[in-house]
Amino acid sequence: MTHEQASQEQASVALEAPGIRLLTIETPPPNLDIEIGEMVAVSAVHASNLIRDVREMITNALGGRMRRYERLLDAAMTDGLARFRAELSAKGYDGALGVRFAHPTIVQGAAELVIYGTGFRYRRVSGSAPTQG
């Protein structure tokens, strides 16, 4: 399995984690009976190192894929998604709508990623399980 395939698989697993449903759509589907909550946001910052930065500057000057920075962003995304799900769960949400990744940036020595969305809860009828669409 290539690094790119592993990264896609990690992102797919993170978005489909059981218990917390992450949706990129702004409006919930009609079959999803939910209560809309507040905006939830997390940031993930992962440090690079001087040697990696020098290697990437050379790659940038010569051209080509910046694989070391790709791995750095992949790690920040995986960590950020885990923290986002944990934050949603801590606030009592069942998922989030309008999930977005805001401007992943790499500055000298670090990669930053912000993940945000609007939390929601499934409507519950007293004495029954939540209604999921």
N, C-alpha and C positions, 0 to 999 in steps of 0.2 A: 504494500500500500504506500503510495507516495505521500509526501508531507501535505500536499494540497488536498488529497482525498481524505486524509485523517482530519484536517482542519474542518472540511465541510461536514464530515461525520460528527465531530464534536459540536459544531454549531447546530446541526440538526437535532442531536440528542438534547442539547440545552434548550432548544425551543419547544421540544416535545416532552419535557420532563413531566412525570406524573404529578398530579396534585395542583400545579400552577399552570394555567393555560395562558399563553402569550399570543396575542393576536395583533397583526400589523394594521388591520382595518380600523377606521375611526368610529364607524357606526356598527353596533352589534347586529348580527343576523337576527331576523324576526323570531327564529326558533330558540334563541338564547334568552331565557328569562333571568335578567340580572338587575342589580342595583349598582349604579355608577358611583364610584368613590372619588378620591382625590388623586392628584398627580403624584407619582412616585418616581424618584430619580436616584441613581447611584453613579459614582465615577470609579473607574479602575485605572490606576497608574502603575505601570511596571517599569522598573529601572533597567537600563541597558548597561553597557560598560564602555570604557574608553576604547578598548581594542575593537569592539563591535562597531562603534561609531567611526573609527578610522577606516575600517574595512568598507563600511557602507559609503563613506565619502569618496573612496576610490572607485567603488562600483558606480556611484552617481556620476562621477567625472567621466568614466569610460563608457557608461551605459550598461544596461542589463537589469535583471530582477534583483531586488534588494531582499533576498531571502531571510536574512537575519532579522530585519525589521518586520517582515511578514510574520515570522514566528513570534516576535515580540507583541505585535498587534493581536495575533491569534490567542496568545496567553491572556492578554488584557480582556479580550472579548469573552473568553471562557470564564474567567474570574468575574467579570462584570455581570454576566448572565446569572451566575450562581448567586452573587450578592443581590441582584435584582429580585430573583425568586425568593431569597431569604427575607428581604425587606417587605415584599408583598405579603408573604406568609406571616411575618411579625405584626403586620397591620391588620391581619385577619381577612385579607383578600384571597379570592380563588383564582384570580388571574389579572391580566392587564390588556387594555385596548390601546391601539395607536402606538405600539411599541416602536421606538426609534433609537438608532445609534447616532449620536451627535458628534460630528466632526472629529473622527479619530485623528489625533495629531502626534507627531513624533518631534520632540524637541531634543536638543543635545542631552543624551543621557536617560531619556524616559519616553514612554508612550502613554498617552492619555485617551480614554474613551468614556463618554457619558451615555448612559442608557436611561430612557425615560418612557413613561406611558401612564395611562389612567387606570387605577385599580378598580376592580369590580368584584362583587359578591353574587353568587347565585341566590335567587330568591328562595327562601325556605318556607314551606308550609308547616305550621306547628305539628310536631310529631312525625314528620317525614324527612326523608333525605332531600338535599338540595336538588333543584330542577336544572339539569344540564341539557343543552340543546343537541 
